[in-house]
Amino acid sequence: DIILVSGISGFLAAHVLSQLLEKGYSVRGTVRDEKKRDWILEKYKTFVDENRLQVIIVPDAAREDAFEEAVKGMTFVIHIASPFHFKITDPKIDLLDPAIIGTRGLLTHAAKHSSIKRVVITSSFASILDPSYGWRPGYTYTEADWSPLTYEDGLAAKDDPFTAYRTSKVEAERTAWRFLETEKPSFDIVTICPPLIWGPMIHQVTLDTLNESNRQLWDVINGESNELPKTMTLMFADVRDVAKAHVSALALDKANERFVICRGEHSWQKAADILRRRFPEKQSRVPIGNPGENLPPHYKLSAEKAKRSLAGFENGFIDYETSLCDIAKQLWDMQAVK
Ligand code: NDP
């Protein structure tokens, strides 16, 4: 089986790539430029030599034909490439187009190849959460829930990149399910919906090019911050588990399902308390906040369905403390050698 993975230069996709190769799959990955391609070819040289890894350049997902060549000859597709950052000038160009056109274009071209059995798409808890309910105490979100944000909300969110990003994710996922309904392709679809993702980075990265979720942590623990930010994303999963869910989804008998991956609660106070305890020598770098203070009562997010259905989660998910300490240590180590 050969699997197309889009955006293998990214934080999450690098783990998906590594797990696929370890499991014996062959992979064709896409990146946006030659530098990223060459770095990956060098890192995985042995797999390239075994003819198990090809890397091709797809400069911009926001073109209907971006993945036309990439999908040819594939058995599975894992579509991860999508912008996740808040440095936007235009929500449509910077977030909505690459997410939505990228998904639609990829599915359109995949549907021309009957060799493709399944397309796994990285969606997000952003596609599930209804932000209008706020903390929503007592409620447990599941795969049955959908964000009410519409394309128009995204277009209007010129000064609110958070909403524009959330819209890009839910609209891209809706696009995929609509495509399945109207076009009836021969493949089926799985979407993976993770909340905040942390954990070790194995892609080509520096402290200046961190992906959004790890950069948010670095902004808090780089020694330049005196205060903890307001906690905006209340739920968390480790990158190794989110990657594993993508890989396990390939083996499902029955698809056309969404899966939440989640290991429980995140708050900046909880993160600070853990880091100050586990890394006493770094205490001056971690804002103290109000130690032990809990978030107000709030919603939960259930990953029971993934635990039941996806192989590899029989013993649950990687815990918050492990994931947080792994990434924090890596970030501090990167600074030490800078
Ligand atoms: P990264 O920024 O590391 O990964 C994003 C990937 O998408 C990169 O490979 C990037 O390429 C590629 N990309 C961005 N814009 C375009 C574009 N216009 N055309 C082609 N490729 C593009 O972040 P993550 O690994 O965290 O994100 C991966 C996926 O996971 C995304 O779909 C994101 O929405 C989703 N997600 C992430 C969460 C998190 O907390 N990290 C939470 C929930 C979902 P390049 O390397 O060249 O920049």
Boltz pocket constraint, residues with backbone or C-beta under 6 A from the ligand:
constraints:
  - pocket:
      binder: B
      contacts: [[A, 6], [A, 7], [A, 8], [A, 9], [A, 10], [A, 11], [A, 12], [A, 13], [A, 30], [A, 31], [A, 32], [A, 33], [A, 36], [A, 58], [A, 59], [A, 60], [A, 61], [A, 62], [A, 79], [A, 80], [A, 81], [A, 82], [A, 83], [A, 84], [A, 94], [A, 98], [A, 122], [A, 123], [A, 124], [A, 125], [A, 169], [A, 194], [A, 195], [A, 196], [A, 197], [A, 198], [A, 211], [A, 212], [A, 213]]
      max_distance: 6.0
